[in-house]
Amino acid sequence: MDYNHKKEKIESSLFEMRNDQLKNYLYGYFASLIISKKYAPNNPDLEKLMAKFGLEFRPYVYKSRTVLLSRVIRIIEKKEDEDLLLMLDNLFDFIKTFDNEVIEENGNTSSKTKKKKKKNIFDDIFDQLG
């Protein structure tokens, strides 16, 4: 079973879940997305990242990843089924787009020198989950 097949299997099972289960998965995905520096290396990048999901907060919220995460969790908790599915769909679209950009970027970086970045535990978890 290859990576894309696993990802599609996870996606299809998530769209068939009940409201509470879907919320639990979204909590985990957004926690990994926000805490990990893979998708937003600097805190100011979080504002652009959250805008892709239609989430806007005051500037002080973006200064702390944990404060931002608590706000996102609160929003997810209040969402209805349709909104949760839309949020999940946006999340998977973002991940696919990001993965494609990384693949293209890695192909074009042979002449550039890249700074080694530290991996943290959330990067590993998010890679495993998809």
Backbone torsions as a table, in degrees:
resi	resn	phi	psi	omega
1	MET	NA	121.0	-177.9
2	ASP	-87.1	173.4	-174.7
3	TYR	-58.4	-47.6	-178.1
4	ASN	-64.7	-37.3	178.9
5	HIS	-65.3	-42.4	177.6
6	LYS	-61.8	-43.3	-179.1
7	LYS	-63.3	-41.2	178.4
8	GLU	-65.6	-37.5	179.2
9	LYS	-65.4	-42.6	177.5
10	ILE	-63.3	-45.2	-179.4
11	GLU	-59.1	-48.6	-176.4
12	SER	-65.2	-37.6	179.0
13	SER	-69.6	-33.4	179.4
14	LEU	-68.1	-37.9	-178.1
15	PHE	-70.4	-16.3	179.9
16	GLU	-96.8	1.0	-175.4
17	MET	-79.4	163.0	174.9
18	ARG	-76.8	168.8	-175.8
19	ASN	-55.6	-50.0	-176.8
20	ASP	-65.2	-41.5	179.0
21	GLN	-65.7	-41.3	179.5
22	LEU	-63.1	-41.5	177.4
23	LYS	-60.9	-42.9	-179.9
24	ASN	-61.1	-41.7	178.1
25	TYR	-67.2	-41.0	178.8
26	LEU	-64.1	-37.0	175.7
27	TYR	-56.7	-48.2	-178.4
28	GLY	-65.0	-45.0	-179.6
29	TYR	-63.6	-45.5	-179.2
30	PHE	-70.5	-32.8	175.8
31	ALA	-61.6	-46.5	178.8
32	SER	-65.2	-40.4	-178.5
33	LEU	-63.7	-43.3	-176.1
34	ILE	-78.4	-44.8	-176.0
35	ILE	-71.8	-36.5	-179.1
36	SER	-68.3	140.8	177.8
37	LYS	-91.7	6.5	179.0
38	LYS	-68.4	-41.4	-174.9
39	TYR	-93.5	-26.4	177.2
40	ALA	-142.0	89.9	-175.5
41	PRO	-60.5	-33.0	-179.7
42	ASN	-119.5	151.6	-178.7
43	ASN	-58.7	-37.5	176.7
44	PRO	-61.3	-24.3	177.2
45	ASP	-69.5	-19.7	-179.7
46	LEU	-63.5	-32.0	-179.6
47	GLU	-62.6	-44.2	177.6
48	LYS	-65.8	-39.9	-179.9
49	LEU	-62.2	-46.1	-179.0
50	MET	-70.0	-28.9	177.7
51	ALA	-64.3	-29.5	178.2
52	LYS	-66.6	-20.3	178.3
53	PHE	-104.9	7.4	179.1
54	GLY	74.3	24.7	-179.6
55	LEU	-109.5	126.6	178.5
56	GLU	-129.0	139.3	-179.6
57	PHE	-134.8	170.7	175.2
58	ARG	-70.0	155.4	-174.6
59	PRO	-57.3	-32.3	-177.4
60	TYR	-67.2	-23.2	-179.3
61	VAL	-67.1	-33.9	-176.8
62	TYR	-76.5	-7.4	179.7
63	LYS	-78.8	-16.5	-179.8
64	SER	-132.5	122.1	-179.2
65	ARG	-65.2	-34.6	-179.5
66	THR	-70.5	-37.5	176.4
67	VAL	-65.1	-43.3	178.3
68	LEU	-61.2	-44.4	179.5
69	LEU	-60.8	-42.5	179.9
70	SER	-63.5	-37.4	177.2
71	ARG	-66.2	-43.1	-179.5
72	VAL	-64.7	-41.6	178.4
73	ILE	-62.1	-40.8	178.2
74	ARG	-62.7	-39.8	178.5
75	ILE	-65.9	-44.8	179.5
76	ILE	-60.3	-40.4	-178.8
77	GLU	-59.9	-34.1	-175.9
78	LYS	-88.5	-9.6	-175.4
79	LYS	-74.9	151.6	174.9
80	GLU	-87.9	172.1	-176.8
81	ASP	-55.1	-48.0	-177.3
82	GLU	-63.0	-41.1	179.2
83	ASP	-67.1	-36.2	178.3
84	LEU	-64.9	-41.9	178.9
85	LEU	-65.7	-38.3	176.9
86	LEU	-64.9	-41.3	178.9
87	MET	-64.1	-41.6	178.5
88	LEU	-64.2	-42.2	178.3
89	ASP	-62.1	-43.6	177.3
90	ASN	-62.9	-38.2	179.5
91	LEU	-63.5	-46.1	179.9
92	PHE	-68.1	-35.8	175.6
93	ASP	-62.1	-42.9	179.5
94	PHE	-62.2	-45.4	-177.8
95	ILE	-63.5	-43.6	178.8
96	LYS	-62.0	-44.9	179.4
97	THR	-62.7	-43.5	-179.9
98	PHE	-63.8	-44.5	178.8
99	ASP	-59.8	-43.2	179.4
100	ASN	-64.8	-39.8	178.5
101	GLU	-65.0	-39.7	180.0
102	VAL	-65.8	-41.0	179.1
103	ILE	-63.3	-45.0	178.6
104	GLU	-64.5	-41.6	-179.2
105	GLU	-64.6	-40.7	179.2
106	ASN	-65.1	-32.5	177.2
107	GLY	-71.3	-27.7	-177.2
108	ASN	-97.2	0.2	-175.3
109	THR	-98.1	12.6	-177.5
110	SER	-64.1	-31.2	-179.5
111	SER	-89.3	-16.9	-179.5
112	LYS	-94.3	151.5	173.9
113	THR	-96.4	133.5	-178.6
114	LYS	-107.5	141.0	176.1
115	LYS	-77.2	134.2	178.1
116	LYS	-70.0	133.2	178.2
117	LYS	-112.9	149.2	179.4
118	LYS	-73.7	141.7	173.7
119	LYS	-97.0	139.8	174.6
120	ASN	-114.5	175.0	-174.6
121	ILE	-63.4	-32.3	-178.3
122	PHE	-70.2	-32.8	175.4
123	ASP	-60.8	-43.8	-179.5
124	ASP	-65.2	-43.4	-179.7
125	ILE	-62.8	-44.6	-177.9
126	PHE	-67.8	-34.9	176.2
127	ASP	-63.0	-38.5	-179.3
128	GLN	-71.2	-36.8	-176.8
129	LEU	-80.5	-22.8	174.1
130	GLY	124.4	NA	NA
